[in-house]
Amino acid sequence: MKKIALATTGGDAPGMNCAIRSVVRTAIYNKIEIIGIYDGFKGLYEKKFLLLSSRSVSGIINQGGTILKTKRFYEFKNREIREISYKNLKEENIEGLITIGGEGSAKGAYLLYSEFNFPVVHIPASIDNDIYGTDYTIGFDTAVNTAIDAIDKIRDTATSHERTFIIEVMGRESGNLALEVGIVCGAEIVIIPEVKFDIDKLVEEIKEEEKRGKKSCIIVLAEGAGKAEDLAKKLSEKLPEREIKYTVLGYIQRGGKPTYLTRKLATIFGVEAVKLLIEGRYGYMVGIKGDNIVYIPLSDVVSKTKTPKIEYFDIIQKMSI
């Protein structure tokens, strides 16, 4: 290959810039021209292309977000839009495309590959860690550490005032982030969208903890399982004697300097993605299983679901006594 393109698509995640840097420099090292596509799939459709150099990615390894920018582009679901995007790549003599993004981005990449037989490799980047085939996604470790830092501070107040705090974290359809955060921040209760919860059982659990001498309580709630404000109102009605507060961490989880693990994964994934294109192996996502780099067919990525580790609830229960 002599010319490839790179785009960050969907929601941003810490470490995307690390992956951009890795892809660009690996391509240039292999004497491949690298084109940056601004604004993700929208920029691909609108032909927002710019030649990148090694200097284009200087000093970005420690920056959150993405220098290539990203925009939600729901119109990419339309085949005619994807066809124009494909033609834009061909008109620029681009021979391969690397996408960096989450589950929706993987679907868009797969459609370009399956419908037009265009060489595509995907790099998983998502704070939700909800992409099938890889143990970890770029940005997940950073988002977990951001949430932990915030909850550690909240716990100081919860303990001092003997309050129940509900902390809403991101995770519209996946509870992976909430579960991981819950374990390492010492949450008494974790609520995720994959597991139904009963408000009365939740009340009884809080009462049982109080009988054991626990006057404060941390509840981690994935946003897909409900709103912290609504849950706080319901609990306040059923537990009028307790002071119940809530906090929504929101978009602070998407930003910030990427952690060691995030930077390492992003750098390795970028190198491997270029390697796949050079070797003529298309339609894959780069991932990690244990200590091993793996290549997962995009057909599997878009058709299979990654489930949270429900067994973590047992650990959380044991740690909350």
C-alpha positions in Angstrom: 0.0 0.0 0.0 1.2 3.5 -0.8 -1.6 5.6 0.6 -4.0 5.1 3.5 -6.4 7.2 5.5 -7.3 7.6 9.2 -10.4 8.8 11.0 -11.7 9.0 14.5 -15.4 8.3 14.6 -18.3 8.4 17.2 -17.7 9.5 20.7 -14.3 10.6 21.8 -12.2 8.7 24.2 -8.9 9.4 26.0 -6.0 7.9 24.0 -7.4 8.5 20.5 -4.6 11.0 20.0 -2.1 8.3 21.0 -3.5 6.0 18.4 -3.5 8.7 15.8 0.2 9.3 16.5 1.0 5.6 16.3 -0.8 5.1 13.0 0.7 8.1 11.4 4.3 7.4 12.4 4.0 3.7 11.6 2.7 4.5 8.1 5.4 7.0 7.5 8.1 4.6 8.8 6.8 2.1 6.1 6.9 4.8 3.5 3.1 5.0 3.2 1.3 8.3 2.7 -1.2 9.0 5.4 -4.3 11.1 5.0 -6.2 12.4 8.0 -10.0 12.6 7.7 -11.5 15.3 9.8 -14.9 14.9 11.6 -15.1 11.1 11.3 -17.5 9.6 8.8 -19.1 13.0 8.2 -15.7 14.3 7.0 -15.3 11.2 4.9 -18.6 12.0 3.2 -17.7 15.7 2.9 -14.1 14.9 1.8 -12.3 16.7 4.6 -8.9 15.2 3.8 -5.5 16.5 4.9 -2.0 15.0 4.4 -0.4 14.2 7.7 3.3 14.2 8.6 5.3 13.0 11.5 5.3 16.5 12.9 1.5 16.7 12.6 1.3 14.4 15.6 4.1 15.8 17.7 3.2 16.5 21.4 -0.2 14.8 21.3 0.5 11.6 23.2 -0.6 13.1 26.5 -3.6 14.9 25.2 -7.2 13.7 25.5 -9.7 14.0 22.7 -8.8 13.8 19.1 -6.9 16.2 16.9 -8.9 14.9 13.9 -12.1 15.8 15.6 -15.2 13.6 15.5 -18.9 14.2 14.9 -22.0 12.0 15.2 -23.1 11.3 11.6 -26.3 9.2 11.7 -26.7 9.7 8.0 -23.9 7.2 7.4 -26.6 4.5 8.0 -27.8 5.3 4.4 -26.2 3.3 1.7 -26.1 6.2 -0.7 -24.1 8.2 1.8 -21.6 5.4 2.3 -21.3 5.0 -1.5 -20.3 8.6 -1.9 -17.8 8.2 1.0 -16.3 5.2 -0.8 -16.0 7.1 -4.0 -14.3 9.9 -2.2 -11.6 7.4 -1.0 -11.2 6.0 -4.5 -10.9 9.4 -6.1 -8.1 10.3 -3.8 -6.3 7.0 -4.6 -6.6 6.0 -0.9 -6.0 2.2 -0.7 -6.9 1.5 2.9 -8.7 3.1 5.9 -8.2 2.8 9.6 -11.0 3.9 11.9 -10.7 4.6 15.6 -13.9 4.5 17.6 -16.5 2.5 19.4 -19.2 -0.1 18.6 -21.1 2.2 16.1 -17.9 3.1 14.4 -17.0 -0.6 14.0 -20.4 -1.1 12.2 -19.7 1.8 9.8 -16.2 0.4 9.1 -17.6 -3.0 8.5 -20.2 -1.7 6.0 -17.5 0.0 4.0 -15.6 -3.3 3.9 -18.5 -5.6 3.2 -20.4 -3.5 0.7 -17.6 -2.1 -1.3 -14.8 -4.5 -0.5 -12.7 -1.6 0.6 -9.7 -2.4 2.9 -10.6 -1.4 6.4 -9.1 -2.0 9.9 -10.7 -0.8 13.1 -9.1 0.2 16.4 -11.5 0.0 19.4 -11.7 3.2 21.4 -14.6 3.5 24.0 -14.8 4.5 27.6 -17.6 1.9 28.0 -15.4 -1.1 27.1 -18.4 -2.7 25.4 -16.9 -3.9 22.2 -16.9 -7.6 21.5 -13.6 -9.4 21.0 -11.2 -7.4 23.1 -10.6 -7.3 26.8 -10.0 -3.6 26.8 -10.7 -0.6 24.6 -8.6 2.6 24.3 -9.9 5.1 26.9 -11.5 2.6 29.3 -8.7 2.6 31.9 -8.5 6.4 31.8 -12.3 6.8 32.3 -12.3 4.3 35.2 -9.5 6.2 36.9 -11.2 9.5 36.4 -14.4 8.1 38.0 -12.4 6.6 40.9 -10.8 9.9 41.7 -14.1 11.7 41.7 -15.8 9.0 43.9 -12.9 8.9 46.4 -13.6 12.6 47.0 -17.3 12.1 47.3 -16.8 9.3 49.8 -15.0 11.7 52.1 -18.2 13.8 52.3 -20.5 10.7 52.4 -18.5 9.4 55.4 -18.3 12.7 57.2 -22.0 13.5 57.0 -23.2 9.8 57.1 -24.9 10.3 53.7 -26.0 7.9 50.9 -24.5 9.1 47.6 -25.7 7.9 44.2 -23.0 8.5 41.6 -24.2 8.2 38.0 -21.4 7.1 35.5 -21.6 6.7 31.8 -22.8 3.5 30.2 -26.0 3.9 28.2 -26.2 0.2 27.2 -23.3 -1.3 29.1 -22.5 -1.6 32.8 -18.8 -2.5 32.3 -17.6 0.9 33.5 -19.9 1.0 36.5 -18.9 -2.5 37.6 -15.2 -1.9 37.4 -15.6 1.5 39.2 -17.8 -0.1 41.8 -15.2 -2.7 42.7 -12.2 -0.5 43.0 -13.9 2.5 44.7 -15.6 0.3 47.4 -19.2 0.9 46.4 -21.8 -0.9 48.5 -24.2 -1.1 45.5 -23.8 -1.1 41.7 -26.7 -0.8 39.3 -26.3 -1.6 35.6 -28.7 -1.9 32.6 -28.1 -5.6 32.1 -29.4 -6.5 35.5 -32.9 -5.5 36.6 -33.1 -4.0 40.1 -36.0 -3.8 42.5 -36.3 -0.5 44.5 -37.7 -2.3 47.5 -34.9 -4.8 47.6 -32.5 -1.8 47.3 -34.1 -0.2 50.3 -33.8 -3.4 52.3 -30.2 -3.7 51.4 -29.4 -0.2 52.6 -31.3 -0.9 55.9 -29.3 -4.1 56.4 -26.1 -2.2 55.9 -27.2 0.3 58.5 -27.9 -2.6 61.0 -24.3 -3.7 60.5 -23.1 -0.2 61.5 -22.7 1.4 58.1 -24.0 4.9 58.2 -22.8 6.0 54.7 -23.4 4.3 51.4 -22.0 4.7 47.9 -24.2 3.6 45.0 -22.7 3.5 41.5 -25.4 3.8 38.8 -24.8 3.3 35.1 -26.8 5.9 33.2 -28.5 3.3 31.1 -30.1 1.8 34.2 -31.8 5.1 35.3 -31.2 8.6 36.3 -29.4 9.4 39.6 -31.9 12.2 40.3 -34.9 10.0 39.9 -33.4 7.2 42.1 -32.5 9.7 44.8 -36.1 10.9 44.9 -37.5 7.4 45.2 -35.0 6.4 47.9 -35.7 9.6 49.9 -39.4 8.8 49.9 -38.8 5.3 51.2 -36.0 6.3 53.6 -37.0 9.7 54.8 -34.6 9.5 57.8 -31.6 9.2 55.6 -29.8 12.1 53.7 -29.5 11.0 50.1 -27.5 13.0 47.6 -26.6 12.3 43.9 -23.8 13.3 41.5 -23.7 12.9 37.8 -20.1 12.6 36.6 -21.0 13.1 33.0 -18.4 14.1 30.4 -15.5 14.5 32.7 -15.1 10.7 32.1 -14.4 11.3 28.4 -11.6 13.8 28.9 -8.2 14.1 30.6 -4.7 12.8 30.1 -4.7 9.1 29.0 -3.2 6.7 31.6 -0.3 4.4 31.1 -2.5 1.5 30.1 -4.5 3.6 27.6 -1.3 5.0 26.0 0.3 1.6 25.7 -2.8 0.0 24.1 -3.3 2.9 21.7 0.3 2.8 20.6 0.3 -1.0 20.1 -3.1 -1.0 18.4 -2.0 1.7 15.9 1.1 -0.2 14.9 -0.8 -3.4 14.5 -3.6 -1.7 12.4 -1.1 -0.5 9.9 0.6 -3.9 9.9 -2.7 -5.6 8.9 -3.2 -3.2 6.0 0.4 -3.8 4.8 -0.1 -7.6 5.0 -3.4 -7.4 3.1 -5.5 -8.5 6.0 -8.7 -6.5 5.9 -12.0 -6.4 7.7 -10.5 -6.9 11.2 -10.4 -5.1 14.5 -7.3 -5.1 16.6 -7.8 -6.2 20.1 -6.2 -7.7 23.2 -6.9 -10.9 25.0 -4.8 -11.4 28.2 -1.3 -10.3 27.1 -1.8 -11.2 23.4 -2.8 -9.0 20.5 -5.6 -10.5 18.5 -7.4 -9.7 15.3 -11.2 -10.1 15.4 -13.2 -10.2 12.2 -15.4 -7.1 12.0 -18.3 -9.5 11.1 -18.0 -10.9 14.7 -17.5 -7.5 16.3 -20.8 -6.1 14.9 -22.9 -9.2 15.4 -21.9 -10.4 18.8 -22.3 -8.7 22.2 -19.8 -8.3 25.0 -21.5 -9.0 28.4 -20.3 -7.5 31.7 -18.8 -9.8 34.3 -21.8 -10.5 36.4 -19.7 -12.4 38.9 -18.3 -9.1 40.0 -21.5 -8.5 41.9 -20.5 -11.3 44.3 -17.2 -9.5 45.0 -18.9 -6.2 45.6 -21.3 -7.9 48.0 -18.5 -9.5 50.0 -16.6 -6.2 50.2 -19.6 -4.2 51.4 -20.1 -6.0 54.7 
